[in-house]
Amino acid sequence: MDDAQRDRLVSNVVGHLKSGVSGPVLERALEYWSNIDEEIGDRIAKGVQGG
């Protein structure tokens, strides 16, 4: 993936996770993405947490 594709992926995942995913599911999703790619996982976590 190039940088633009990574940005779109992060944006899409954050948007979906922020739209009412419950606490336990959110924790698992963030862990899942961090296991796949640590940088993308960190970006998703920051996006969900409003940072």
C-alpha positions in Angstrom: 0.0 0.0 0.0 1.2 3.5 -0.7 0.7 6.4 1.8 -2.6 7.6 0.3 -4.0 4.1 0.6 -2.9 3.8 4.2 -4.5 7.1 5.0 -7.8 6.0 3.4 -7.7 2.7 5.3 -7.1 4.4 8.6 -9.9 6.9 7.9 -12.4 4.2 7.0 -11.6 2.0 10.0 -11.7 5.0 12.4 -15.1 6.1 11.0 -16.6 2.7 11.4 -15.2 2.1 14.9 -16.4 5.5 16.1 -20.0 4.8 15.0 -21.1 3.0 18.0 -18.8 0.0 18.5 -19.0 -1.2 22.1 -16.0 -1.1 24.5 -15.0 -4.8 24.4 -15.3 -5.0 20.6 -13.4 -1.8 20.2 -10.6 -3.1 22.3 -10.4 -6.3 20.2 -10.5 -4.3 17.0 -7.6 -2.1 18.1 -5.6 -5.1 19.1 -6.3 -6.8 15.8 -5.1 -3.8 13.8 -2.0 -3.4 15.9 -1.2 -7.1 15.4 -1.5 -6.6 11.6 0.6 -3.4 11.4 1.8 -1.5 14.5 1.9 1.9 12.8 -1.6 1.6 11.3 -2.9 0.2 14.7 -1.5 3.3 16.5 -3.0 5.7 14.0 -6.4 4.0 14.3 -6.3 4.1 18.1 -5.4 7.8 18.0 -8.2 8.5 15.6 -10.8 6.6 17.7 -9.6 8.4 20.8 -9.9 11.8 19.2 -6.2 12.4 18.9 
